[in-house]
Structure formats: C-alpha cells, structure tokens
Amino acid sequence: MIELDTVTKAFGDRTVLNGITATFAAKSVVSLVGPSGGGKTTLLRCLNGLESFDSGSITISGVTIRAGGERHNRAMLARLRGRVGFVFQQWNLFAHRTAVGNIIEAPVHVRGESVKHATEHAAQLLAKVGMEEHGAKYPHELSGGQQQRVAIARALAMKPEVLLMDEPTSALDPERVQDVTELLKAIVSEGLALVIVSHEMSFVRAISDEVCVLHGGSIVERGAPHEVLGSPKDPRTRAFLGMD
C-alpha cells in the first residue's frame, strides 16, 4: 500500500505538489495523468526519494519518509529503495555494461549478492521480459524497446513490491506499446504494484486499475479508467481530454 499525507513540493515560488493526500492499493496499477506541469513526474520521483518534498509524509509497505530529503531520511530511504523500483523515461542504462551487467549491478553492490547468484537471477529476468538472447549485448546494440525491457529487468532484480515508471510508452511504436502492455500485465499478475506516469490514454485505459488526474499540483479526479477517461466529472479533466 502507498499512502501520501499532505505532500507538498515547491520549486522556488512555484508549487508543484499542493498538499496531496491519497492512498493507492497494494497490487494495483495506478496511472498519473494530466497536463504538463501538473506534478505527475515530481510525485513519482518523490515516491522513492529521488526528489525531496517540503512537508507531509509518504509511506510504502510500512516504510515512511518525511520532508527534508536524504539528510532526514537516510535509513528509511535505504529501506524504501529496497521495496520500490524505478524505470526512467530514458531508461538510464549503464553504457559500459552489458544487459546482464546492468541487471546485477544493484543486487551485487547494494544487497551483497554473489555475482554467480545475481547472474543466474539476471538470466531468469531477461527470459521473463523476452530478452534471454541479449544478455551479452551493450545498450548501443539494443533497440529502444529492448533497452526498456532491460531497464524493467534491472528494476525487478531488487525484488521490489512497487514499480514506478515514467512515460513507459513515449519512445515506442504502436506494436511495441502492445508488447509492453502485455509484459506489465504479466508482472502485475505476480503481485507487484505499479505506478505509471503517461500521456498515452489508450495505454492508460488498457493497463490501469485506477487513474488519477493531476492539475496544478493536486489530484482533481480519480477513479476507474472507464469513468475518468470516458465520463470525467471535473471540468479540468474534461479540458485535458479535449472534451470541452
């Protein structure tokens, strides 16, 4: 379960998160949508401590971080990042490491796993994401969709309970979007919770249990995809979807 309690964040004079309070169920898929600048990616980054926040608290799987960043949350952040994986929009793979090398980096150096055990697990994860034949390749030898699958495997290597994804379909053609939708559904079916930022409404509709619309740093509407995307009640949601 993810719980946000009056989370606020400002960059200078601009408030990006405006006292957000929300609970996201365990083992569910929540999509954050809304106009650019509404706070979606900032909120996603706050969920695993990549971005500090100014007030409030975030609790994930019983681990709570509070305002103040790393200085005030060092021990809790270490525990939180053991439970929460992150797949960046640009994937951020290590260019000098193979696919397997990228996947074993954190298990070996953060969790202290042996290289042998981590490598065996990496092979299993590559098979899970359909990349079992590409473990020895470097990022520049892989397509964008293949790099994304390696990034997902890398995040799963730490055995997270929650996976955060920023615009997972932004660099993919329609056929690859369908592929990643099916892959993520399979991962979620194994009990992982997923929080996604996306501008691709067909993908959001296909993958989500719940949709949250962020506007001006606040959640202005939330609910099932067919409700929020099909019959939104808030005028800001209707405007974002081009209905008014």
N, C-alpha and C positions, 0 to 999 in steps of 0.2 A: 504494500500500500504506500502511496505517496500523499503526504499532507503538506500543504502550504498554508502558513498562518501569517496573514497581513504582510506579505513580502513586498518591499519597496526597493526601487533602484533608480538612481538619477545619474546622468552624465552632465555635470555642471548644473545649469538651470533647467535642463530638460528631464522630466520624469519619464522613465521608460517602463517601470513597473509600479503600479499605483495601488499598493496595499492588497495584493492578490491573496485571497483565501480560497482554497479548493482542496478536494480530496479525489484522488484517482484510484480506482480499484486495482487490487493485485490481479495479475494475469490478464490484463485487458490492453487494448490498443487505443490510445488517445492521440488524436491529431490536433495540433495547434494551427489554426488558420487565421487569416485576416490580412489587412493591408500592410504594406511595407512600413516599418517604423512603429508597428503596434506593440512590439515587445516579445514576439514569439521566440526568436533565437536567443535573446538575452535570458528569457525564462529557462529555456532549455539548458543553457550554459550554467545557470545558477543551480540547476538540479544536481550537478555533480561537482560543484565548486570551481569550475573553470572561470566563473565570474562571481565576484563577491556581491553582496547586496547590503543595503543600508539599514534595514530594520526588518523584523519578523524572523521566521524560522522555517526550515524545510526538514521534514522527517521522511526517510525512505527506509523501509524494512527495519524500523526501530532505531535507526541512527539519525540523530538530529544535528544539523548545523545551524548556526545563528549568524546574525550580522557581524561583520568585522573581518571577513576573509580568512586567509591562512593563518594569520597571527593568532586569532582567537579559536581556530577550529582544527589545528594541525592533526591531533589524534583522531578526531571524528572524520576528517576528510580522508585520511588513510583508510579507515574502515568503510566509509561511504564508497570510495572508488573501487573497493573490492566487491561491491554489490552492484555497481552501476557502470555499464559500458557506454561508450560514445563513438558514433560513426560520423566523422566530419563530412561536410558537403564536398570538399575537395579530397577526401579520403586520407591525406597526410601520411601515406606510406613512406617508410624509410627507403630512399632511392638506392642506397648502397647495400640493402639487404634483400635476399630472395623472399618469395612469398612465405616460405617456412620460417625464414629468419625474422620476418616481421611478426609472425604469429607467436613465436616462442620468446620474443624479447621481454615482455612483461612477466609471463609466468616464471622465467628463469631469474630475472633480476629483481623483481618485486616480491614474488611469492616464494622464491628459493627452490623451485622445482629443478630436478636434474635435467640436463639437456636431452638425455635419452627419453625421459618420460614426456617432456614438453614437445619433443619432436614427434613422438607417437601420437600424442593428442592433436597436434597440428595436422597430421595426415588425416585423422578422423574428421576434423573440422573442415578441411579442404574438400573431403568427399561429401560432407553434409551440404556445402554450398556449391557443389558441382565443379570443383576446381582441382580434383585429385591428380590430374596430369600436369599441373602447372606449378608445383611446389618449388621447383628449382629455378623458376623464371624471376627476373627482376621487374619492378614496376614498369619500366620503359618498354618491356617486352609484352605487356598486357594491355588489352583494350580498357576503355573506361569502365565498362560493365564488369570486366574481370577484376580490375583493381578494387571496385566496390565490394565484390564478393570476398576478396582477401581481407579488406578492411572489416567486414562483418565477422569473418572468421577470427580475425585478431581480437575484436571486441569480445567474442564468445569465449576466447581462450582463458579469460579470467573468471569464467563461470558466473556471470552477473545474474542478478534477479530482475534487473531493469535494463533495457537497451534504449538509448537516446539516439535519434537520427535526424540530422539537419538536411532537409531537401534531398531525400534519397533518390528521387527520380529526375532531378534537374538536368543531368547530363546524359540521359538515356533516351533512345528512340522508343516508339510505342511498343515494339516487340519485347524489348528489354524491360520495359516497365511491367509488362505482364509477368515476365520471368521473376523479377524481384518481388512482385506482389505474392506470387505463389511461394517463393522462398521464405518470405517473412511470415506468411500464414503458417507454414510448417514449423518455423521456430517458435512462434507464439503457442502453437498447439502442444508444445512440450512444457509449457508453464511459465514462459518468460513474459514479462510486461514490456510494452513498447510505447514510447512517447515520440511522436514524429512532428516535425515542422514541415509543411508542404504547401505549395501553391497549386498543385495538380489535383483538382477537385474529383476527377474520376478515380484517381488512385486513393484519395481520402475516403471516398464513398465505398470503395471495394475492400479496404483494409481495416477500417475503424470500427470500434465498438462505441466510441464517443467522440464528438467533435466539439472543440472549444474555440470560440471566435474571440480573438484579442483585438482590441481597438483602443488606442490611446493609453496603453498600459493596463487595461482592465479586461476581464472576461465579461463580454457583454451578452453572450448567449452560449449555451452548451446543451448537448443532448445527443440523441441518436443521429447518425448521418442523414437518414431519410427525412428527419424533422428539420434539422438545422440547415441542410443544403437544399431540401425540397420545399419546405414551408416555413422559412425563418420568420420570427415574430419581431425581432428588433430591427428598426429601420437602418441601423448601421450595417447589420449583416446583409440586409436586402440590397443596400447600395454596393457593398463589397462584391456581391454575387451578380451585380448588374441587373437586378430585378426591378429597380425603380428608376 
